[in-house]
Amino acid sequence: MHVMVLGAGITGVTTAWYLRQAGYDVSIVDRQDAAAQETSFANGGQISVSHPEPWANPATPFLVLRWLGREDSPLRFRPRASIRQWRWAMSFLHECLPWRARRNTAAIAALALHSQRQLQLVRREAGIETQYDARQQGILHLFFSNADFAHAQTRASILNELGVAARTCTREECIAIEPALAARAHHLAGGLYAPNDESGDAMQFTQALAAVLRQKGVTFHLGTTIKRLCSSNGLIEGVEVSDREGRTGTLTANAYVLCLGSYSPLLVRPLGERLPIYPVKGYSITAPVADPTHAPEVSLTDESRRIVCSRLGERLRIAGTAELNGYNPAIDPARGRPLFDWVEQCLPGAIDPGQATLWAGLRPATPSNLPIIGKSRLLNLWYNTGHGTLGWTLACGSAQVLSALMGSHQQPVPAFPVLAPR
Ligand SMILES: Cc1cc2nc3c(=O)[nH]c(=O)nc-3n(C[C@H](O)[C@H](O)[C@H](O)COP(=O)(O)OP(=O)(O)OC[C@H]3O[C@@H](n4cnc5c(N)ncnc54)[C@H](O)[C@@H]3O)c2cc1C
């Protein structure tokens, strides 16, 4: 049986891995000339099992109001004359209800724990442990105000109940875990340390895994844009594509898995399928480490400013900000400014800002931050998409679950909601 994976980001390539391991003939289609060139290109690098709380939680509506109109705010809503944007925003508000947020947090934690175990298996089986600047030194969440830190103990208890190792730390303990914080530690109220979390370069991981998949006989159709999914009698019959020269054609398989990130809803809409995914833009900067004594080795999350920082070999990656502004991948230097300010304030001298590369990507966000994994209403079309803020964290587990569902048509273990429309 031939399965065609649509999209070669972190989600598509890990999906192809599990399907190939399960014995399918696999091909993969992407408009870019290499894997992981869009949202999976330069994300925050965190395997953040300790951050299952979705953006949609009871505090967020008030924060959005507080940040309204601020160009450097962590979350920015740019209203558009778009029914899709407003529908998504209303669903997001619904997911902010306390019981919805609790349910979503538990489901994401279960998938994240499963995914981390799967990541460990994949990298060993594929032999790519050393190919993506991986670190297994945990994630240290930082709180820069007493008000924020006041909730850290409750949060640690909730994480522990969900099976995630995490403990609160004093300022001194934070510095012992990550000495690079010493320079500006007087601003720090405290931390929460998740020792089992990891970090690594998602783009390098995806490309290393893609190289192994090629050796295993997976066909890559790169530089190939998907124009349309052709359906008849409840089945996908083929994928209409065009190449860089504008030549068109149709690719066929027995089954198809949609992993097109933020663009997933656009391709299935003409088939009557509505996926609640909206692009939420985020930024990162990546720069060579200038002074190793000021560059952290432990991955950091600034909980007060919603910024993450990961050491990737001899580089530092700082990422954050969220903006609802449609399919607009353009880089706005003003939105990147808070990342430069952050590194200057918290890790002075760690990088030379003149050497930094600013990047923006569109997170494929669902209102709940739960991905959409499972079968569509069409008999041979499957979904593994909508991973929002946690696509790197959830990739291997989601792909394993999708492959298990395709093989057995049963709910996989561990149990968490599989959100396919039917
Ligand atoms: C600033 C930022 C920081 C982040 N930090 C983290 C983090 O620290 N940890 C974490 O877990 N997650 C993080 N994320 C989220 C994570 O990066 C995403 O969830 C993940 O990359 C999504 O992967 P994907 O494969 O679904 O989408 P993509 O990587 O976008 O892949 C989709 C693929 O589909 C292809 N495609 C789309 N349309 C077509 C078409 N018509 N024809 C052919 N090909 C097409 C694209 O070329 C692309 O390769 C972050 C995201 C951002 C933006």
The ligand as an SDF file (V2000), in Angstrom:
LIG
                    3D

 53 58  0  0  0  0  0  0  0  0999 V2000
    8.7470   31.2900   16.7380 C   0  0  0  0  0  0  0  0  0  0  0  0
    8.3380   29.8420   16.9460 C   0  0  0  0  0  0  0  0  0  0  0  0
    8.8930   29.1400   18.0060 C   0  0  0  0  0  0  0  0  0  0  0  0
    8.5020   27.8160   18.2270 C   0  0  0  0  0  0  0  0  0  0  0  0
    9.1000   27.1140   19.2360 N   0  0  0  0  0  0  0  0  0  0  0  0
    8.7760   25.8180   19.4420 C   0  0  0  0  0  0  0  0  0  0  0  0
    9.4350   25.0610   20.4480 C   0  0  0  0  0  0  0  0  0  0  0  0
   10.3670   25.5430   21.1160 O   0  0  0  0  0  0  0  0  0  0  0  0
    9.0290   23.7860   20.6580 N   0  0  0  0  0  0  0  0  0  0  0  0
    8.0160   23.2250   19.9310 C   0  0  0  0  0  0  0  0  0  0  0  0
    7.6520   22.0820   20.2000 O   0  0  0  0  0  0  0  0  0  0  0  0
    7.4090   23.9010   18.9270 N   0  0  0  0  0  0  0  0  0  0  0  0
    7.7540   25.1770   18.6580 C   0  0  0  0  0  0  0  0  0  0  0  0
    7.1450   25.8880   17.6600 N   0  0  0  0  0  0  0  0  0  0  0  0
    6.0750   25.2350   16.8860 C   0  0  0  0  0  0  0  0  0  0  0  0
    6.6210   24.3310   15.7970 C   0  0  0  0  0  0  0  0  0  0  0  0
    7.7020   24.9370   15.1270 O   0  0  0  0  0  0  0  0  0  0  0  0
    5.4970   24.0110   14.7910 C   0  0  0  0  0  0  0  0  0  0  0  0
    4.3770   23.5050   15.4860 O   0  0  0  0  0  0  0  0  0  0  0  0
    5.9590   22.9670   13.7870 C   0  0  0  0  0  0  0  0  0  0  0  0
    7.1270   23.3910   13.1170 O   0  0  0  0  0  0  0  0  0  0  0  0
    4.8650   22.6730   12.7480 C   0  0  0  0  0  0  0  0  0  0  0  0
    5.3700   21.6790   11.8940 O   0  0  0  0  0  0  0  0  0  0  0  0
    4.5550   21.2100   10.6180 P   0  0  0  0  0  0  0  0  0  0  0  0
    5.3650   20.1560    9.9770 O   0  0  0  0  0  0  0  0  0  0  0  0
    3.1680   20.8890   11.0200 O   0  0  0  0  0  0  0  0  0  0  0  0
    4.4720   22.5200    9.7080 O   0  0  0  0  0  0  0  0  0  0  0  0
    5.6020   23.0860    8.6960 P   0  0  0  0  0  0  0  0  0  0  0  0
    6.9450   22.9560    9.2620 O   0  0  0  0  0  0  0  0  0  0  0  0
    5.1620   24.4310    8.2620 O   0  0  0  0  0  0  0  0  0  0  0  0
    5.4900   22.0680    7.4860 O   0  0  0  0  0  0  0  0  0  0  0  0
    4.4690   22.1280    6.5280 C   0  0  0  0  0  0  0  0  0  0  0  0
    5.0980   21.8400    5.1940 C   0  0  0  0  0  0  0  0  0  0  0  0
    4.0670   21.8770    4.1940 O   0  0  0  0  0  0  0  0  0  0  0  0
    4.6000   22.4790    3.0470 C   0  0  0  0  0  0  0  0  0  0  0  0
    3.4880   23.0420    2.2660 N   0  0  0  0  0  0  0  0  0  0  0  0
    2.5220   23.9020    2.6640 C   0  0  0  0  0  0  0  0  0  0  0  0
    1.6570   24.1430    1.6740 N   0  0  0  0  0  0  0  0  0  0  0  0
    2.0610   23.4090    0.6160 C   0  0  0  0  0  0  0  0  0  0  0  0
    1.5560   23.2180   -0.6880 C   0  0  0  0  0  0  0  0  0  0  0  0
    0.4590   23.8420   -1.1320 N   0  0  0  0  0  0  0  0  0  0  0  0
    2.2330   22.3810   -1.5120 N   0  0  0  0  0  0  0  0  0  0  0  0
    3.3430   21.7230   -1.0920 C   0  0  0  0  0  0  0  0  0  0  0  0
    3.8580   21.8700    0.1320 N   0  0  0  0  0  0  0  0  0  0  0  0
    3.2290   22.7030    0.9820 C   0  0  0  0  0  0  0  0  0  0  0  0
    5.5640   23.5350    3.5500 C   0  0  0  0  0  0  0  0  0  0  0  0
    6.5630   23.8150    2.5890 O   0  0  0  0  0  0  0  0  0  0  0  0
    6.1210   22.8850    4.7980 C   0  0  0  0  0  0  0  0  0  0  0  0
    7.3690   22.2470    4.5750 O   0  0  0  0  0  0  0  0  0  0  0  0
    7.5330   27.2070   17.3900 C   0  0  0  0  0  0  0  0  0  0  0  0
    7.0140   27.9060   16.2970 C   0  0  0  0  0  0  0  0  0  0  0  0
    7.4210   29.2260   16.0590 C   0  0  0  0  0  0  0  0  0  0  0  0
    6.8780   29.9560   14.8790 C   0  0  0  0  0  0  0  0  0  0  0  0
  1  2  1  0
  2  3  1  0
  2 52  2  0
  3  4  2  0
  4  5  1  0
  4 50  1  0
  5  6  2  0
  6  7  1  0
  6 13  1  0
  7  8  2  0
  7  9  1  0
  9 10  1  0
 10 11  2  0
 10 12  1  0
 12 13  2  0
 13 14  1  0
 14 15  1  0
 14 50  1  0
 15 16  1  0
 16 17  1  0
 16 18  1  0
 18 19  1  0
 18 20  1  0
 20 21  1  0
 20 22  1  0
 22 23  1  0
 23 24  1  0
 24 25  2  0
 24 26  1  0
 24 27  1  0
 27 28  1  0
 28 29  2  0
 28 30  1  0
 28 31  1  0
 31 32  1  0
 32 33  1  0
 33 34  1  0
 33 48  1  0
 34 35  1  0
 35 36  1  0
 35 46  1  0
 36 37  1  0
 36 45  1  0
 37 38  2  0
 38 39  1  0
 39 40  1  0
 39 45  2  0
 40 41  1  0
 40 42  2  0
 42 43  1  0
 43 44  2  0
 44 45  1  0
 46 47  1  0
 46 48  1  0
 48 49  1  0
 50 51  2  0
 51 52  1  0
 52 53  1  0
M  END
$$$$
